[in-house]
Amino acid sequence: MNHGMRLSMFNSFSKLKFLAIADTRFASVIVMLKRFLLLKDSLIQMVISDKWRTYREDDQEKANFVRQKVLDDYWWDQVKYIIDFTDPIYSMLRAADTEKPCLHLIYEMWDSMLEKVKTVIYRKERKGPLDESEFFNVVNDILQDRWLKSNTPLHCLAHSLNPRYYSEQWLSENPNRVAPHMDPEISEERNNCLRKLFPVTEELRRVKQ
């Protein structure tokens, strides 16, 4: 059975097609996993059908491996888990990669994204807010490394100039939130940005007033 015959077999069980995505496309693995999850029911129907026996006769070892994976609930749970904890990252990158002005939103988007990733991982591992998660620590280290490479003081300055982040409504939405001028990291990076924009001491003093 050649590739075309296998594809024809699959198409008889699903109107939704597989995606062929180049490795260079943004988040190609995540995009394919999302599509794969949508195809779950069709794949299950295919491997338990009489038609699958034809494939088994052609390459029994490979056919058994595919069937075992497709019928493995734990394997599908892992696929879903990967999609769930990467979705906040994917969503933030998509939101930032547009023509729409969002510099003043990046810092909040970053904090919210980290919190969402942590929530998914901690829920999966059934951990409390104060518990340690080795997996989250690994993910967090990777994200922090990328943030340090792409973050600029301008993000913090833009964040601190947004009136929304001083409002009682925004602050009350999360007990861990503080106004920008009360956040040491934002204050430090904002001052770094201002020093670059206003190298003359007197000008900098007037701006800070």
C-alpha positions in Angstrom: 0.0 0.0 0.0 1.6 3.3 -1.1 1.2 6.7 0.5 -1.7 7.7 -1.8 -3.7 4.6 -0.9 -3.2 5.3 2.9 -4.2 8.9 2.4 -7.3 7.8 0.5 -8.2 5.5 3.4 -7.9 8.3 5.9 -9.9 10.7 3.7 -12.8 8.2 3.7 -13.1 8.7 7.5 -12.5 12.4 7.7 -13.5 15.6 5.8 -10.8 17.5 7.7 -7.4 17.2 6.1 -3.9 16.8 7.6 -1.7 19.8 7.5 1.7 19.8 5.7 3.5 22.7 7.4 7.1 23.8 6.7 9.4 23.6 9.7 10.2 27.3 9.3 6.6 28.3 9.9 5.8 29.9 13.2 4.9 27.3 15.9 4.6 24.6 13.2 4.7 21.8 15.8 1.9 23.3 17.9 -0.2 24.0 14.8 0.1 20.4 13.7 -0.7 19.0 17.2 -3.8 21.1 17.3 -5.0 19.7 14.0 -4.0 16.2 15.1 -6.3 16.5 18.1 -9.1 17.6 15.9 -8.6 14.4 13.8 -8.6 12.1 16.9 -12.1 10.6 16.3 -11.4 10.0 12.6 -8.1 8.4 13.3 -9.7 6.1 15.9 -12.4 5.1 13.4 -9.8 4.4 10.8 -7.5 2.1 12.8 -10.4 0.0 14.1 -11.9 -0.4 10.7 -11.7 -3.4 8.3 -9.8 -1.2 5.9 -6.9 -1.0 8.4 -6.3 -4.7 8.0 -5.1 -4.1 4.5 -2.4 -1.8 5.8 -1.5 -4.3 8.5 -0.9 -6.9 5.9 1.4 -4.5 4.1 3.5 -3.4 7.1 2.3 -5.1 10.3 4.9 -3.6 12.6 4.2 0.0 11.6 0.4 -0.6 11.5 0.4 -2.0 15.0 2.5 0.9 16.3 0.1 3.5 14.8 -2.9 1.7 16.1 -1.5 1.4 19.6 -0.8 5.1 19.7 -4.1 6.2 18.3 -6.0 4.1 20.8 -3.9 5.1 23.7 -5.8 7.6 25.9 -2.7 8.5 27.9 -0.9 9.5 24.7 -3.8 11.7 23.6 -3.8 13.3 27.1 -0.2 14.2 26.7 -0.9 15.7 23.3 -3.7 17.8 24.9 -1.4 18.8 27.8 1.3 20.1 25.4 -1.3 22.2 23.6 -2.7 23.5 26.8 0.5 24.7 28.4 1.9 26.1 25.2 -1.3 27.9 24.1 -0.7 31.0 26.3 2.8 31.3 24.8 1.4 30.8 21.3 -1.4 33.3 21.9 0.9 36.0 23.2 3.4 35.7 20.3 0.5 35.9 17.9 -0.9 39.0 19.6 2.5 40.7 19.6 3.2 39.8 16.0 0.7 42.2 14.4 0.6 45.7 13.0 -1.6 46.7 15.9 0.3 48.9 18.4 0.9 46.8 21.5 4.2 48.0 23.1 2.3 49.3 26.1 0.7 45.9 26.6 3.7 43.6 26.3 4.7 43.6 29.9 1.2 42.7 31.1 0.9 40.1 28.4 4.1 38.6 29.5 3.1 38.4 33.2 -0.3 37.0 32.3 1.2 34.4 30.0 3.5 33.1 32.7 0.7 32.8 35.1 -1.5 30.9 32.7 1.3 28.5 31.8 2.0 27.9 35.5 -1.7 27.3 36.2 -2.0 24.6 33.5 1.1 22.8 34.7 0.3 23.0 38.4 -3.3 21.8 37.7 -1.9 18.9 35.7 0.6 18.0 38.5 -2.0 18.7 41.2 0.3 21.0 43.0 -0.6 23.9 45.3 0.4 27.5 44.7 3.4 27.3 47.0 4.6 23.9 45.7 7.6 23.5 43.5 7.3 22.0 40.0 10.5 20.9 38.3 8.8 20.9 34.9 7.5 24.5 35.3 10.9 25.6 36.4 12.4 24.2 33.2 9.7 25.9 31.1 10.1 29.1 33.1 13.8 29.2 32.6 13.5 28.8 28.9 10.9 31.6 28.7 12.9 33.9 31.0 15.9 33.4 28.8 14.0 34.4 25.7 12.5 37.3 27.5 15.9 38.7 28.6 17.0 38.5 25.0 14.1 40.3 23.5 12.9 42.6 26.4 13.9 46.2 26.3 13.5 49.0 28.9 11.1 50.6 26.5 8.5 47.9 27.3 8.6 48.9 31.0 8.4 52.6 30.2 5.4 52.0 27.9 3.8 49.9 30.7 4.4 52.5 33.3 2.8 55.2 31.1 -0.5 53.3 30.6 -3.1 54.8 33.0 -4.9 51.5 33.1 -2.3 49.9 35.2 -2.8 52.4 38.0 -6.6 51.9 38.2 -8.3 50.2 41.1 -10.2 48.0 38.7 -7.0 46.5 37.1 -5.2 46.2 40.4 -8.1 44.4 42.1 -8.3 41.7 39.4 -5.2 40.0 40.8 -3.9 40.2 44.4 -0.3 40.0 43.1 -0.6 43.1 40.9 1.0 46.4 41.9 1.0 49.8 40.2 4.0 50.3 37.9 5.7 52.8 40.2 5.6 50.2 43.0 7.2 47.5 40.9 11.0 47.5 41.4 11.8 45.9 38.1 9.6 48.2 36.1 10.9 51.3 37.9 14.5 50.3 37.3 14.0 49.6 33.6 11.9 52.7 33.2 14.7 54.8 34.7 17.2 53.1 32.4 15.1 54.0 29.4 14.7 57.6 30.6 18.5 58.0 31.1 19.1 56.9 27.5 16.5 59.2 26.2 17.6 62.2 28.3 21.3 61.9 28.9 21.5 65.5 30.2 20.9 65.4 34.0 18.8 68.6 34.1 16.5 67.3 31.4 16.1 64.0 33.1 15.3 65.7 36.4 12.5 67.8 34.8 11.1 64.7 33.1 10.9 62.8 36.4 9.1 65.7 38.0 
